[in-house]
């Protein structure tokens, strides 16, 4: 099974104050090969950015950040170039008040017909309109 998990989910794997049983369960299923992450290229850089900002704000240590980078590097992820979908991403960002990053996750989930797990409040506002947008807190249910 394939899913999209945005950077709010992947960053929670490394930020102690954002860890949840649900995001950890998702990660475990990815590591065990039960789930395949399907991600836009921006996912990796966005997750790294969140982690490096956490180091700057002294939320985590540099060593913990490096552990996170190592894990991300070896996860089974199917990356997608969404350059051909730029107008769709742009239109979604404008229509729904999203960042282009968030619109990329939404677009990829729509294109691939997968669920999008997130903790992002802007994306979660779209749960009623897009049934594939899922709150990470519902992953175990």
Sine and cosine of phi, psi and omega as CSV:
sin_phi,cos_phi,sin_psi,cos_psi,sin_omega,cos_omega
0.00,0.00,0.64,-0.77,0.00,-1.00
-0.93,-0.36,0.58,-0.82,0.09,-1.00
-0.60,-0.80,0.35,-0.94,0.19,-0.98
-0.97,-0.23,0.74,-0.68,0.11,-0.99
-0.79,-0.62,0.86,-0.52,-0.07,-1.00
-0.97,0.24,0.03,-1.00,-0.07,-1.00
-0.91,0.42,-0.39,0.92,0.06,-1.00
-0.91,0.42,-0.51,0.86,0.04,-1.00
-0.98,0.19,-0.78,0.62,-0.06,-1.00
-0.91,0.43,-0.56,0.83,0.04,-1.00
-0.92,0.39,-0.51,0.86,-0.01,-1.00
-0.91,0.40,-0.31,0.95,0.04,-1.00
-0.92,0.39,-0.31,0.95,-0.11,-0.99
-0.86,-0.51,-0.24,0.97,-0.04,-1.00
-0.98,-0.21,0.94,-0.33,-0.11,-0.99
-0.83,0.56,-0.55,0.84,-0.03,-1.00
-0.99,0.14,0.00,1.00,0.03,-1.00
-0.85,-0.53,0.01,1.00,-0.02,-1.00
-0.90,0.44,0.62,-0.78,0.09,-1.00
-0.64,-0.77,0.40,-0.92,0.04,-1.00
-0.87,0.50,-0.58,0.81,-0.04,-1.00
-0.94,0.35,-0.71,0.70,0.01,-1.00
-0.93,0.38,-0.58,0.81,0.07,-1.00
-0.91,0.41,-0.62,0.78,0.03,-1.00
-0.91,0.42,-0.64,0.77,0.04,-1.00
-0.88,0.47,-0.73,0.68,0.02,-1.00
-0.86,0.51,-0.69,0.72,0.01,-1.00
-0.86,0.51,-0.68,0.74,0.00,-1.00
-0.92,0.40,-0.55,0.83,0.07,-1.00
-0.92,0.38,-0.74,0.67,-0.01,-1.00
-0.88,0.48,-0.62,0.78,0.00,-1.00
-0.98,0.19,-0.04,1.00,0.03,-1.00
0.99,0.16,0.19,0.98,0.03,-1.00
-0.98,0.18,-0.43,0.91,0.04,-1.00
-0.78,-0.63,0.56,-0.83,0.13,-0.99
-0.91,-0.42,0.80,-0.60,0.08,-1.00
-0.97,0.23,0.75,-0.66,0.08,-1.00
-0.91,-0.41,0.89,-0.45,-0.16,-0.99
-0.70,-0.71,0.52,-0.85,0.20,-0.98
-0.96,0.29,0.41,-0.91,0.00,-1.00
-0.81,0.59,-0.53,0.85,-0.07,-1.00
-0.90,0.43,-0.38,0.92,-0.06,-1.00
-0.82,0.57,-0.74,0.68,-0.06,-1.00
-0.88,0.47,-0.76,0.65,-0.02,-1.00
-0.92,0.39,-0.61,0.79,0.02,-1.00
-0.91,0.41,-0.66,0.75,0.04,-1.00
-0.91,0.42,-0.70,0.72,0.04,-1.00
-0.87,0.49,-0.62,0.78,0.01,-1.00
-0.90,0.43,-0.69,0.72,0.03,-1.00
-0.87,0.48,-0.67,0.74,-0.02,-1.00
-0.92,0.39,-0.69,0.73,-0.01,-1.00
-0.93,0.37,-0.53,0.84,0.08,-1.00
-0.92,0.38,-0.57,0.82,0.05,-1.00
-0.91,0.42,-0.60,0.80,0.07,-1.00
-0.90,0.43,-0.73,0.69,0.00,-1.00
-0.86,0.50,-0.59,0.81,-0.02,-1.00
-1.00,0.02,0.10,0.99,0.05,-1.00
0.88,0.48,0.55,0.84,0.09,-1.00
-0.99,0.11,-0.50,0.87,0.07,-1.00
-0.63,-0.78,0.29,-0.96,0.00,-1.00
-0.99,0.10,0.29,-0.96,0.08,-1.00
-0.88,0.48,-0.65,0.76,0.01,-1.00
-0.88,0.48,-0.69,0.73,0.03,-1.00
-0.89,0.45,-0.64,0.77,0.04,-1.00
-0.89,0.46,-0.70,0.72,0.01,-1.00
-0.90,0.44,-0.60,0.80,0.10,-1.00
-0.87,0.50,-0.68,0.73,0.03,-1.00
-0.88,0.47,-0.70,0.72,0.02,-1.00
-0.87,0.49,-0.66,0.75,0.01,-1.00
-0.88,0.47,-0.69,0.72,0.01,-1.00
-0.89,0.46,-0.74,0.67,-0.02,-1.00
-0.84,0.55,-0.63,0.78,-0.05,-1.00
-0.88,0.47,-0.49,0.87,-0.11,-0.99
-0.96,-0.28,0.02,1.00,0.04,-1.00
-0.95,0.32,0.57,-0.82,0.08,-1.00
-0.96,0.27,0.97,-0.24,-0.04,-1.00
-0.80,-0.60,0.72,-0.69,0.10,-0.99
-0.99,-0.17,0.96,-0.28,-0.04,-1.00
-1.00,0.05,0.57,-0.82,0.00,-1.00
-0.81,-0.59,0.72,-0.69,0.11,-0.99
-1.00,0.05,0.90,-0.44,-0.05,-1.00
-0.98,-0.21,0.34,0.94,-0.01,-1.00
-0.82,0.57,-0.64,0.77,0.01,-1.00
-0.94,0.35,-0.18,0.98,-0.01,-1.00
-0.94,-0.33,0.32,0.95,-0.08,-1.00
-0.83,0.55,-0.67,0.74,-0.02,-1.00
-0.93,0.38,-0.62,0.79,0.04,-1.00
-0.90,0.44,-0.68,0.73,0.03,-1.00
-0.89,0.45,-0.73,0.68,0.00,-1.00
-0.87,0.50,-0.74,0.67,-0.01,-1.00
-0.89,0.46,-0.67,0.75,0.02,-1.00
-0.91,0.42,-0.66,0.75,0.02,-1.00
-0.86,0.51,-0.71,0.70,0.01,-1.00
-0.92,0.38,-0.74,0.67,-0.08,-1.00
-0.89,0.45,-0.65,0.76,-0.12,-0.99
-0.96,-0.28,0.08,1.00,0.02,-1.00
0.92,0.38,0.59,0.80,-0.03,-1.00
-0.98,-0.19,0.33,-0.94,0.23,-0.97
-0.95,0.30,0.33,-0.94,0.06,-1.00
-0.89,0.46,-0.52,0.85,0.03,-1.00
-0.89,0.46,-0.78,0.63,-0.01,-1.00
-0.89,0.46,-0.63,0.77,0.02,-1.00
-0.90,0.43,-0.47,0.88,0.05,-1.00
-0.91,0.41,-0.68,0.73,0.04,-1.00
-0.90,0.44,-0.69,0.72,0.00,-1.00
-0.88,0.48,-0.71,0.70,0.00,-1.00
-0.90,0.45,-0.71,0.70,-0.02,-1.00
-0.89,0.45,-0.68,0.73,0.02,-1.00
-0.88,0.48,-0.64,0.77,0.03,-1.00
-0.91,0.41,-0.73,0.68,-0.02,-1.00
-0.88,0.48,-0.70,0.71,-0.07,-1.00
-1.00,0.08,-0.16,0.99,0.00,-1.00
0.92,0.38,0.60,0.80,-0.03,-1.00
-0.90,-0.43,0.22,-0.98,0.12,-0.99
-0.98,0.19,0.50,-0.87,0.07,-1.00
-0.90,-0.44,0.92,-0.39,0.05,-1.00
-1.00,-0.10,0.71,-0.71,-0.08,-1.00
-0.45,-0.89,0.34,-0.94,0.19,-0.98
-0.88,-0.47,0.07,1.00,-0.06,-1.00
-0.96,0.27,0.82,-0.57,-0.07,-1.00
-0.90,0.45,-0.57,0.82,0.01,-1.00
-0.92,0.39,-0.65,0.76,0.04,-1.00
-0.95,0.31,-0.61,0.79,-0.02,-1.00
-0.90,0.44,-0.43,0.90,0.07,-1.00
-0.89,0.45,-0.33,0.94,-0.08,-1.00
-0.99,-0.11,0.11,0.99,-0.05,-1.00
-0.84,0.55,-0.62,0.78,-0.03,-1.00
-0.94,0.33,-0.59,0.80,-0.02,-1.00
-0.98,0.21,-0.58,0.81,-0.02,-1.00
-0.85,-0.52,0.97,-0.23,-0.08,-1.00
-0.89,0.45,-0.31,0.95,0.00,-1.00
-0.99,0.12,-0.13,0.99,0.09,-1.00
-0.99,0.13,0.86,-0.51,-0.11,-0.99
-0.82,-0.57,0.66,-0.75,0.10,-1.00
-0.96,0.27,0.77,-0.63,-0.02,-1.00
-0.84,0.54,-0.45,0.89,0.00,-1.00
-0.92,0.38,-0.16,0.99,0.02,-1.00
-0.98,-0.20,0.06,1.00,-0.11,-0.99
-0.86,0.52,-0.64,0.77,-0.05,-1.00
-0.99,0.12,-0.13,0.99,-0.07,-1.00
-1.00,0.01,0.00,0.00,0.00,0.00
